[in-house]
Amino acid sequence: MHHFNRSAAVAALLAFSAVVLAQPQPQAPAEAEPLDAGLATALAQYLTVPREYRLDGVVEAVNRTTVSAQTQGQVEEILYDVDDFVEKGAVVARLKDTEHRAQVAQAAADLKSANAKLQQAKDEYDRVKGLYATKNVSDSAMDQATADLESANAALDAATARLEQAQEQLQYTQIRAPYSGIVTHRHVELGEIASPGQPVMTGVSLEELRVIVDVPQSVIPAVRRGGVVRVYLPDDQVVEGSKITIFPFADPGSNTFKVRVDLPEGTRVLFPGMYVKTGFVVGEKQDLVIPREAVVYRSEVTGVYVVGEGDHVHFRQIRLGRALDGAVAVLAGLTEGERVALDPIAAGVVLKSQAPVRHVTGAGEHNG
């Protein structure tokens, strides 16, 4: 009986141990796997940036000119049309020059005749002057020779001026561009008689542009103090105005001052008539910023890959503010000191390869 009871106790103990070992044991939370290769990261940090007052402006050309006919003539040739680019000094239209060439020829003949008469007057003056020295001619003869010489000189000057004028009128039959630019309007047709002062073509230069902005009077004092205006180009670039001109009077209807912002020469992505955003610097403020390359755009979602403790990567949606030089302001979704991955593609690969993290919520119970 004793041996039987001992054997039964041993068997019961073994059975109890088997049952205990078969029960599920509590598991510690799984830690994120360390990154196989380190990701380049940057800290979200506050920076002092200019505080801007944003307004819409209109681009206009500094050089906008309508060339007109300066002499009368029939339009014989039109060499450029709307949207054509014209180099400085190029002929844009020609007027019939037959009459003007004839006037040049006549003026040249008159000049030749005046030269001949002047030479004759000089010879006569020299002859009379020699006789007058020996008292062989009267004072009146000497006076007459002197007057004839002066008259011949005046006639030569007049003939020279008429030739220059005729040549200038001939040059006016070739209407030239005063600067390089684009033709915006053509005002004449072939065969039309152009009169002096009649518009022929209108063009603008794209080399020098400026932005016209209507600024509320409450902002004008800060604009006068700051003197800095940023213009936001369509290709996400930002340029500062090279010169600011504030008109000395306000519009009585809107109580706004017109401000003219000259752009740096050679700003290529803007054209006259375009609307652009302008930012008038009126002070400073603190913005939380991150590098622009860290931002990910997924359809309508904007986010970043945040690298946390243990190099654990997770995707987080954020709300962006204005763009800065190589960076962007963050309005919501990040706090100062958090790390963001600079290579979103590599961060996405790491995120997919990470083991899921499990958090214990109670005895014998866990969430994946």
PEMO-V356950 format. One record per residue. N is the residue number from 1. RES is the residue in three letters. SS is DSSP state (hx for helix, st for strand, lp for the rest). BURIAL is 1 if it has 9 or more other ideal C-beta (glycine too) atoms within 8 Angstrom, else 0. D_LAST is the distance of its C-alpha to the last C-alpha in Angstrom with 1 decimal. Layout:
n->N res->RES ss->SS burial->BURIAL d_last->D_LAST
n->N res->RES ss->SS burial->BURIAL d_last->D_LAST
This chain:
n->1 res->MET ss->lp burial->0 d_last->53.3
n->2 res->HIS ss->hx burial->0 d_last->52.1
n->3 res->HIS ss->hx burial->0 d_last->50.7
n->4 res->PHE ss->hx burial->0 d_last->49.1
n->5 res->ASN ss->hx burial->0 d_last->47.3
n->6 res->ARG ss->hx burial->0 d_last->46.1
n->7 res->SER ss->hx burial->0 d_last->44.8
n->8 res->ALA ss->hx burial->0 d_last->42.9
n->9 res->ALA ss->hx burial->0 d_last->41.3
n->10 res->VAL ss->hx burial->0 d_last->40.1
n->11 res->ALA ss->hx burial->0 d_last->38.7
n->12 res->ALA ss->hx burial->0 d_last->37.0
n->13 res->LEU ss->hx burial->0 d_last->35.5
n->14 res->LEU ss->hx burial->0 d_last->34.2
n->15 res->ALA ss->hx burial->0 d_last->32.7
n->16 res->PHE ss->hx burial->0 d_last->30.9
n->17 res->SER ss->hx burial->0 d_last->29.5
n->18 res->ALA ss->hx burial->0 d_last->28.2
n->19 res->VAL ss->hx burial->0 d_last->26.4
n->20 res->VAL ss->hx burial->0 d_last->24.9
n->21 res->LEU ss->hx burial->0 d_last->23.7
n->22 res->ALA ss->hx burial->0 d_last->22.1
n->23 res->GLN ss->lp burial->0 d_last->19.8
n->24 res->PRO ss->lp burial->0 d_last->16.2
n->25 res->GLN ss->lp burial->0 d_last->16.0
n->26 res->PRO ss->lp burial->0 d_last->13.8
n->27 res->GLN ss->lp burial->0 d_last->11.8
n->28 res->ALA ss->lp burial->0 d_last->12.1
n->29 res->PRO ss->lp burial->0 d_last->9.5
n->30 res->ALA ss->lp burial->1 d_last->9.7
n->31 res->GLU ss->lp burial->0 d_last->12.3
n->32 res->ALA ss->lp burial->1 d_last->13.0
n->33 res->GLU ss->lp burial->0 d_last->15.6
n->34 res->PRO ss->lp burial->0 d_last->19.0
n->35 res->LEU ss->lp burial->1 d_last->20.8
n->36 res->ASP ss->lp burial->0 d_last->23.2
n->37 res->ALA ss->lp burial->0 d_last->25.8
n->38 res->GLY ss->lp burial->0 d_last->26.2
n->39 res->LEU ss->lp burial->1 d_last->25.9
n->40 res->ALA ss->lp burial->0 d_last->28.9
n->41 res->THR ss->st burial->1 d_last->28.0
n->42 res->ALA ss->st burial->1 d_last->30.0
n->43 res->LEU ss->st burial->1 d_last->29.7
n->44 res->ALA ss->lp burial->1 d_last->29.8
n->45 res->GLN ss->st burial->0 d_last->33.0
n->46 res->TYR ss->st burial->0 d_last->35.8
n->47 res->LEU ss->st burial->1 d_last->39.1
n->48 res->THR ss->st burial->0 d_last->42.4
n->49 res->VAL ss->st burial->1 d_last->43.2
n->50 res->PRO ss->st burial->1 d_last->46.2
n->51 res->ARG ss->st burial->1 d_last->46.0
n->52 res->GLU ss->st burial->1 d_last->47.3
n->53 res->TYR ss->st burial->1 d_last->48.9
n->54 res->ARG ss->st burial->0 d_last->48.1
n->55 res->LEU ss->st burial->1 d_last->50.8
n->56 res->ASP ss->st burial->0 d_last->51.7
n->57 res->GLY ss->st burial->1 d_last->54.7
n->58 res->VAL ss->st burial->1 d_last->57.0
n->59 res->VAL ss->st burial->1 d_last->58.0
n->60 res->GLU ss->st burial->1 d_last->61.7
n->61 res->ALA ss->st burial->1 d_last->63.9
n->62 res->VAL ss->lp burial->1 d_last->66.2
n->63 res->ASN ss->lp burial->1 d_last->68.8
n->64 res->ARG ss->st burial->1 d_last->69.5
n->65 res->THR ss->st burial->1 d_last->73.1
n->66 res->THR ss->st burial->1 d_last->75.3
n->67 res->VAL ss->st burial->1 d_last->78.1
n->68 res->SER ss->st burial->1 d_last->81.4
n->69 res->ALA ss->lp burial->1 d_last->84.6
n->70 res->GLN ss->lp burial->0 d_last->87.2
n->71 res->THR ss->lp burial->1 d_last->90.1
n->72 res->GLN ss->lp burial->0 d_last->91.3
n->73 res->GLY ss->st burial->1 d_last->90.8
n->74 res->GLN ss->st burial->1 d_last->89.4
n->75 res->VAL ss->st burial->1 d_last->85.8
n->76 res->GLU ss->st burial->1 d_last->86.3
n->77 res->GLU ss->st burial->0 d_last->82.9
n->78 res->ILE ss->st burial->1 d_last->79.3
n->79 res->LEU ss->lp burial->0 d_last->77.2
n->80 res->TYR ss->lp burial->1 d_last->73.7
n->81 res->ASP ss->lp burial->0 d_last->71.8
n->82 res->VAL ss->lp burial->0 d_last->68.8
n->83 res->ASP ss->lp burial->0 d_last->65.6
n->84 res->ASP ss->lp burial->0 d_last->67.7
n->85 res->PHE ss->st burial->0 d_last->67.2
n->86 res->VAL ss->st burial->1 d_last->70.6
n->87 res->GLU ss->lp burial->0 d_last->71.5
n->88 res->LYS ss->lp burial->0 d_last->73.6
n->89 res->GLY ss->lp burial->0 d_last->77.3
n->90 res->ALA ss->lp burial->1 d_last->76.8
n->91 res->VAL ss->st burial->0 d_last->79.3
n->92 res->VAL ss->st burial->1 d_last->77.5
n->93 res->ALA ss->st burial->1 d_last->80.7
n->94 res->ARG ss->st burial->1 d_last->84.4
n->95 res->LEU ss->st burial->1 d_last->87.4
n->96 res->LYS ss->lp burial->1 d_last->90.6
n->97 res->ASP ss->lp burial->1 d_last->92.7
n->98 res->THR ss->hx burial->0 d_last->96.1
n->99 res->GLU ss->hx burial->0 d_last->97.9
n->100 res->HIS ss->hx burial->1 d_last->96.2
n->101 res->ARG ss->hx burial->1 d_last->97.3
n->102 res->ALA ss->hx burial->0 d_last->100.8
n->103 res->GLN ss->hx burial->1 d_last->100.7
n->104 res->VAL ss->hx burial->1 d_last->99.6
n->105 res->ALA ss->hx burial->0 d_last->102.5
n->106 res->GLN ss->hx burial->1 d_last->105.0
n->107 res->ALA ss->hx burial->1 d_last->103.8
n->108 res->ALA ss->hx burial->1 d_last->104.1
n->109 res->ALA ss->hx burial->0 d_last->107.7
n->110 res->ASP ss->hx burial->1 d_last->108.5
n->111 res->LEU ss->hx burial->1 d_last->107.2
n->112 res->LYS ss->hx burial->0 d_last->109.4
n->113 res->SER ss->hx burial->1 d_last->112.4
n->114 res->ALA ss->hx burial->1 d_last->111.7
n->115 res->ASN ss->hx burial->1 d_last->111.6
n->116 res->ALA ss->hx burial->0 d_last->115.0
n->117 res->LYS ss->hx burial->1 d_last->116.5
n->118 res->LEU ss->hx burial->1 d_last->115.2
n->119 res->GLN ss->hx burial->0 d_last->116.8
n->120 res->GLN ss->hx burial->1 d_last->120.1
n->121 res->ALA ss->hx burial->1 d_last->119.9
n->122 res->LYS ss->hx burial->1 d_last->119.4
n->123 res->ASP ss->hx burial->0 d_last->122.3
n->124 res->GLU ss->hx burial->1 d_last->124.6
n->125 res->TYR ss->hx burial->1 d_last->123.5
n->126 res->ASP ss->hx burial->0 d_last->124.2
n->127 res->ARG ss->hx burial->1 d_last->127.7
n->128 res->VAL ss->hx burial->1 d_last->128.6
n->129 res->LYS ss->hx burial->1 d_last->127.4
n->130 res->GLY ss->hx burial->0 d_last->129.7
n->131 res->LEU ss->hx burial->1 d_last->132.7
n->132 res->TYR ss->hx burial->1 d_last->131.9
n->133 res->ALA ss->hx burial->0 d_last->132.0
n->134 res->THR ss->lp burial->0 d_last->135.6
n->135 res->LYS ss->lp burial->0 d_last->136.5
n->136 res->ASN ss->lp burial->0 d_last->137.0
n->137 res->VAL ss->lp burial->0 d_last->134.7
n->138 res->SER ss->lp burial->0 d_last->134.4
n->139 res->ASP ss->hx burial->0 d_last->131.6
n->140 res->SER ss->hx burial->0 d_last->130.6
n->141 res->ALA ss->hx burial->1 d_last->130.2
n->142 res->MET ss->hx burial->1 d_last->127.9
n->143 res->ASP ss->hx burial->0 d_last->125.9
n->144 res->GLN ss->hx burial->1 d_last->125.6
n->145 res->ALA ss->hx burial->1 d_last->124.3
n->146 res->THR ss->hx burial->1 d_last->121.7
n->147 res->ALA ss->hx burial->0 d_last->120.5
n->148 res->ASP ss->hx burial->1 d_last->120.3
n->149 res->LEU ss->hx burial->1 d_last->118.1
n->150 res->GLU ss->hx burial->0 d_last->115.7
n->151 res->SER ss->hx burial->1 d_last->115.6
n->152 res->ALA ss->hx burial->1 d_last->114.8
n->153 res->ASN ss->hx burial->1 d_last->112.0
n->154 res->ALA ss->hx burial->0 d_last->110.5
n->155 res->ALA ss->hx burial->1 d_last->110.8
n->156 res->LEU ss->hx burial->1 d_last->108.9
n->157 res->ASP ss->hx burial->0 d_last->106.1
n->158 res->ALA ss->hx burial->1 d_last->106.0
n->159 res->ALA ss->hx burial->1 d_last->105.9
n->160 res->THR ss->hx burial->1 d_last->103.1
n->161 res->ALA ss->hx burial->0 d_last->101.0
n->162 res->ARG ss->hx burial->1 d_last->101.6
n->163 res->LEU ss->hx burial->1 d_last->100.4
n->164 res->GLU ss->hx burial->0 d_last->97.3
n->165 res->GLN ss->hx burial->1 d_last->96.6
n->166 res->ALA ss->hx burial->1 d_last->97.2
n->167 res->GLN ss->hx burial->1 d_last->94.9
n->168 res->GLU ss->hx burial->0 d_last->92.2
n->169 res->GLN ss->hx burial->1 d_last->92.6
n->170 res->LEU ss->hx burial->1 d_last->92.2
n->171 res->GLN ss->hx burial->0 d_last->89.0
n->172 res->TYR ss->lp burial->1 d_last->87.7
n->173 res->THR ss->lp burial->1 d_last->87.9
n->174 res->GLN ss->st burial->0 d_last->84.8
n->175 res->ILE ss->st burial->1 d_last->82.0
n->176 res->ARG ss->st burial->1 d_last->79.4
n->177 res->ALA ss->lp burial->1 d_last->75.9
n->178 res->PRO ss->lp burial->0 d_last->76.0
n->179 res->TYR ss->lp burial->1 d_last->72.5
n->180 res->SER ss->lp burial->1 d_last->69.7
n->181 res->GLY ss->st burial->1 d_last->67.5
n->182 res->ILE ss->st burial->1 d_last->66.6
n->183 res->VAL ss->st burial->1 d_last->69.1
n->184 res->THR ss->st burial->0 d_last->67.9
n->185 res->HIS ss->st burial->0 d_last->71.0
n->186 res->ARG ss->st burial->1 d_last->74.2
n->187 res->HIS ss->lp burial->1 d_last->77.2
n->188 res->VAL ss->lp burial->1 d_last->80.0
n->189 res->GLU ss->lp burial->0 d_last->80.9
n->190 res->LEU ss->lp burial->0 d_last->83.2
n->191 res->GLY ss->lp burial->0 d_last->86.8
n->192 res->GLU ss->lp burial->0 d_last->86.4
n->193 res->ILE ss->st burial->0 d_last->88.9
n->194 res->ALA ss->st burial->1 d_last->87.1
n->195 res->SER ss->lp burial->0 d_last->88.8
n->196 res->PRO ss->lp burial->0 d_last->88.4
n->197 res->GLY ss->lp burial->0 d_last->85.3
n->198 res->GLN ss->lp burial->1 d_last->83.7
n->199 res->PRO ss->st burial->1 d_last->80.0
n->200 res->VAL ss->st burial->1 d_last->79.1
n->201 res->MET ss->st burial->1 d_last->75.4
n->202 res->THR ss->st burial->1 d_last->72.6
n->203 res->GLY ss->st burial->1 d_last->70.0
n->204 res->VAL ss->st burial->1 d_last->67.2
n->205 res->SER ss->lp burial->1 d_last->66.2
n->206 res->LEU ss->lp burial->1 d_last->62.5
n->207 res->GLU ss->lp burial->1 d_last->63.2
n->208 res->GLU ss->lp burial->1 d_last->63.4
n->209 res->LEU ss->st burial->1 d_last->61.1
n->210 res->ARG ss->st burial->1 d_last->60.4
n->211 res->VAL ss->st burial->1 d_last->58.2
n->212 res->ILE ss->st burial->1 d_last->59.8
n->213 res->VAL ss->st burial->1 d_last->57.7
n->214 res->ASP ss->st burial->1 d_last->58.7
n->215 res->VAL ss->st burial->1 d_last->57.5
n->216 res->PRO ss->st burial->0 d_last->57.7
n->217 res->GLN ss->hx burial->1 d_last->60.3
n->218 res->SER ss->hx burial->0 d_last->57.9
n->219 res->VAL ss->hx burial->1 d_last->56.1
n->220 res->ILE ss->hx burial->1 d_last->59.4
n->221 res->PRO ss->hx burial->0 d_last->60.0
n->222 res->ALA ss->hx burial->1 d_last->56.6
n->223 res->VAL ss->hx burial->1 d_last->57.3
n->224 res->ARG ss->hx burial->0 d_last->60.7
n->225 res->ARG ss->hx burial->0 d_last->59.2
n->226 res->GLY ss->hx burial->1 d_last->56.3
n->227 res->GLY ss->lp burial->0 d_last->58.0
n->228 res->VAL ss->lp burial->1 d_last->54.9
n->229 res->VAL ss->st burial->1 d_last->53.5
n->230 res->ARG ss->st burial->1 d_last->50.6
n->231 res->VAL ss->st burial->1 d_last->50.8
n->232 res->TYR ss->st burial->1 d_last->47.6
n->233 res->LEU ss->lp burial->1 d_last->48.4
n->234 res->PRO ss->lp burial->0 d_last->46.8
n->235 res->ASP ss->lp burial->0 d_last->45.4
n->236 res->ASP ss->lp burial->0 d_last->43.2
n->237 res->GLN ss->lp burial->0 d_last->45.8
n->238 res->VAL ss->st burial->1 d_last->47.4
n->239 res->VAL ss->st burial->1 d_last->51.1
n->240 res->GLU ss->st burial->1 d_last->53.2
n->241 res->GLY ss->lp burial->1 d_last->56.5
n->242 res->SER ss->lp burial->0 d_last->59.5
n->243 res->LYS ss->st burial->0 d_last->61.7
n->244 res->ILE ss->st burial->1 d_last->61.4
n->245 res->THR ss->st burial->0 d_last->64.3
n->246 res->ILE ss->st burial->1 d_last->64.2
n->247 res->PHE ss->st burial->0 d_last->66.8
n->248 res->PRO ss->st burial->0 d_last->69.1
n->249 res->PHE ss->st burial->0 d_last->69.0
n->250 res->ALA ss->st burial->0 d_last->66.5
n->251 res->ASP ss->lp burial->1 d_last->66.3
n->252 res->PRO ss->lp burial->0 d_last->67.9
n->253 res->GLY ss->lp burial->0 d_last->65.7
n->254 res->SER ss->lp burial->0 d_last->62.2
n->255 res->ASN ss->lp burial->0 d_last->63.0
n->256 res->THR ss->st burial->1 d_last->61.3
n->257 res->PHE ss->st burial->1 d_last->62.7
n->258 res->LYS ss->st burial->1 d_last->62.7
n->259 res->VAL ss->st burial->1 d_last->61.2
n->260 res->ARG ss->st burial->1 d_last->61.8
n->261 res->VAL ss->st burial->1 d_last->59.4
n->262 res->ASP ss->st burial->1 d_last->60.8
n->263 res->LEU ss->lp burial->1 d_last->58.3
n->264 res->PRO ss->lp burial->0 d_last->58.6
n->265 res->GLU ss->lp burial->0 d_last->60.9
n->266 res->GLY ss->lp burial->0 d_last->59.3
n->267 res->THR ss->lp burial->1 d_last->56.2
n->268 res->ARG ss->lp burial->0 d_last->55.7
n->269 res->VAL ss->lp burial->0 d_last->52.9
n->270 res->LEU ss->lp burial->1 d_last->54.7
n->271 res->PHE ss->lp burial->0 d_last->57.5
n->272 res->PRO ss->lp burial->1 d_last->60.0
n->273 res->GLY ss->lp burial->0 d_last->58.8
n->274 res->MET ss->lp burial->1 d_last->55.0
n->275 res->TYR ss->st burial->0 d_last->52.9
n->276 res->VAL ss->st burial->1 d_last->50.9
n->277 res->LYS ss->st burial->1 d_last->48.8
n->278 res->THR ss->st burial->1 d_last->50.5
n->279 res->GLY ss->st burial->1 d_last->49.3
n->280 res->PHE ss->st burial->1 d_last->51.9
n->281 res->VAL ss->st burial->1 d_last->50.9
n->282 res->VAL ss->st burial->1 d_last->51.7
n->283 res->GLY ss->st burial->0 d_last->49.9
n->284 res->GLU ss->st burial->0 d_last->46.7
n->285 res->LYS ss->st burial->0 d_last->43.2
n->286 res->GLN ss->st burial->0 d_last->39.9
n->287 res->ASP ss->st burial->1 d_last->37.1
n->288 res->LEU ss->st burial->1 d_last->33.6
n->289 res->VAL ss->st burial->1 d_last->33.8
n->290 res->ILE ss->st burial->1 d_last->31.9
n->291 res->PRO ss->st burial->1 d_last->33.3
n->292 res->ARG ss->hx burial->1 d_last->33.7
n->293 res->GLU ss->hx burial->0 d_last->32.3
n->294 res->ALA ss->hx burial->1 d_last->28.8
n->295 res->VAL ss->lp burial->1 d_last->28.5
n->296 res->VAL ss->st burial->1 d_last->26.8
n->297 res->TYR ss->st burial->0 d_last->28.0
n->298 res->ARG ss->st burial->0 d_last->26.0
n->299 res->SER ss->lp burial->0 d_last->28.1
n->300 res->GLU ss->lp burial->0 d_last->28.4
n->301 res->VAL ss->st burial->0 d_last->25.5
n->302 res->THR ss->st burial->1 d_last->26.5
n->303 res->GLY ss->st burial->1 d_last->24.1
n->304 res->VAL ss->st burial->1 d_last->23.6
n->305 res->TYR ss->st burial->1 d_last->21.2
n->306 res->VAL ss->st burial->1 d_last->20.7
n->307 res->VAL ss->st burial->1 d_last->20.5
n->308 res->GLY ss->lp burial->1 d_last->19.0
n->309 res->GLU ss->hx burial->0 d_last->19.0
n->310 res->GLY ss->hx burial->0 d_last->18.6
n->311 res->ASP ss->hx burial->1 d_last->19.5
n->312 res->HIS ss->lp burial->1 d_last->16.1
n->313 res->VAL ss->st burial->1 d_last->16.9
n->314 res->HIS ss->st burial->0 d_last->15.7
n->315 res->PHE ss->st burial->1 d_last->17.9
n->316 res->ARG ss->st burial->1 d_last->19.4
n->317 res->GLN ss->st burial->0 d_last->22.1
n->318 res->ILE ss->lp burial->1 d_last->25.4
n->319 res->ARG ss->st burial->1 d_last->28.8
n->320 res->LEU ss->st burial->1 d_last->31.8
n->321 res->GLY ss->st burial->0 d_last->35.3
n->322 res->ARG ss->st burial->0 d_last->38.4
n->323 res->ALA ss->st burial->0 d_last->38.7
n->324 res->LEU ss->lp burial->1 d_last->40.4
n->325 res->ASP ss->lp burial->0 d_last->42.0
n->326 res->GLY ss->lp burial->0 d_last->39.2
n->327 res->ALA ss->st burial->1 d_last->36.6
n->328 res->VAL ss->st burial->1 d_last->35.2
n->329 res->ALA ss->st burial->1 d_last->34.6
n->330 res->VAL ss->st burial->1 d_last->31.3
n->331 res->LEU ss->st burial->0 d_last->31.6
n->332 res->ALA ss->st burial->0 d_last->28.0
n->333 res->GLY ss->lp burial->1 d_last->24.5
n->334 res->LEU ss->lp burial->1 d_last->25.3
n->335 res->THR ss->lp burial->0 d_last->26.8
n->336 res->GLU ss->lp burial->0 d_last->29.4
n->337 res->GLY ss->lp burial->0 d_last->28.4
n->338 res->GLU ss->lp burial->1 d_last->25.1
n->339 res->ARG ss->st burial->1 d_last->25.2
n->340 res->VAL ss->st burial->1 d_last->25.1
n->341 res->ALA ss->st burial->1 d_last->25.3
n->342 res->LEU ss->lp burial->1 d_last->28.8
n->343 res->ASP ss->lp burial->1 d_last->28.0
n->344 res->PRO ss->hx burial->1 d_last->25.4
n->345 res->ILE ss->hx burial->0 d_last->25.6
n->346 res->ALA ss->hx burial->1 d_last->24.8
n->347 res->ALA ss->hx burial->1 d_last->22.0
n->348 res->GLY ss->hx burial->1 d_last->20.5
n->349 res->VAL ss->hx burial->0 d_last->20.8
n->350 res->VAL ss->hx burial->1 d_last->19.1
n->351 res->LEU ss->hx burial->1 d_last->16.1
n->352 res->LYS ss->hx burial->0 d_last->15.7
n->353 res->SER ss->hx burial->0 d_last->16.1
n->354 res->GLN ss->lp burial->1 d_last->13.5
n->355 res->ALA ss->lp burial->0 d_last->10.6
n->356 res->PRO ss->lp burial->0 d_last->7.2
n->357 res->VAL ss->lp burial->1 d_last->6.7
n->358 res->ARG ss->lp burial->1 d_last->4.7
n->359 res->HIS ss->st burial->0 d_last->6.8
n->360 res->VAL ss->st burial->1 d_last->8.8
n->361 res->THR ss->st burial->0 d_last->10.3
n->362 res->GLY ss->st burial->0 d_last->12.9
n->363 res->ALA ss->lp burial->0 d_last->14.7
n->364 res->GLY ss->lp burial->0 d_last->13.4
n->365 res->GLU ss->st burial->0 d_last->10.3
n->366 res->HIS ss->st burial->0 d_last->6.7
n->367 res->ASN ss->st burial->0 d_last->3.8
n->368 res->GLY ss->lp burial->0 d_last->0.0
